[in-house]
């Protein structure tokens, strides 16, 4: 995905988010360890999606979703701000 365009990357993150949530909600036969891993994966996905929206989206509707995904990622605000700062310093337009 590193060489892909931002919209394609965001679409893949949205799809992954939906698949992970569906797996968590519909699969009742998973162990508590598997459930915890799914929750961690969902939070990681939410952070990646939020950062992608912050860095690559200029529309108000796209940016409106970023805080929601940041909240779902359950990351401290300082971590989020540091990660966004790193993204802005490494992204080449």
N, C-alpha and C positions, 0 to 999 in steps of 0.2 A: 504493500500500500504506500510505501514511502515515495514512489515516483508517480503516484496517481494524483489526479486533481482533487482539490478540497471538496467539491460537491460529491464526488464518488466516494471519498473517504467518509464523509458525513453520512451518506446513504448506507454504507457498510456498517457504520457504528449504530445507526438507527435499527437496522435489521438485526444486528447482534443483540442489541438491547431488547428488542421484542422477543427474540428466541430465548434469551436467558430468563426473561420474566415469565414467559409461557412455561418453560421448563420448571421454574420455581412454583408457579401457581397450580399447574396441572398434574405434576408428578408427585403423587402422595406416597410412593413407595421408597423415597430416598431417605438415607440416614441423616442424622443431625449434622454429621461432618460434611456430607455432600451438600446439605442445605446451606451450611455456613460458607462453603466454597462458592456456591452459586451467588450468595449475597455479596461476597467479596468481589466476585467477577462483575456483578451488576454495578457495584459502586465504582470499580475501576473503569468500566465502560461509561458510566455517567460522567466521571471526571474527564475522560478523553473526549467525549461528545461535547461537554461544556467548553472545554478549552478550544476545540476545533471551531465551535460557534463564535467564541470570543475573538479568535485570531483571524478567521477567514470569512465571517459573515458581516455584511454591511447593512442588511435590511433590518428594520425595526422588528419585524415579526420573527426573524431568525434569532436576533439578539435577545428577544423576550424569553426565549426558551433556555438560554444559558444559565440564569440564576436558579431555575428549577432543577436542572441537571446537576449544578454545583451543590445544591442542597441535598439532593439524593445521593451524591457521592460521599456524604458524611465526612468530608475533609475539613480540617481547621482552616479558617480564613487565611492565615499566614501561609500555609502550604499552597493554597490555591493561588494567592497573589504571587508567590515566588515562582510557581510553575508558569503562570501567564507571562511574567517578566522574562523568564528563560525562553519561552516560545517566541516572544516578540524580538528577542535579540538573535535568535537563530533562524527565523523565517526569512527567506529571500523572495522578494516579489519580482 
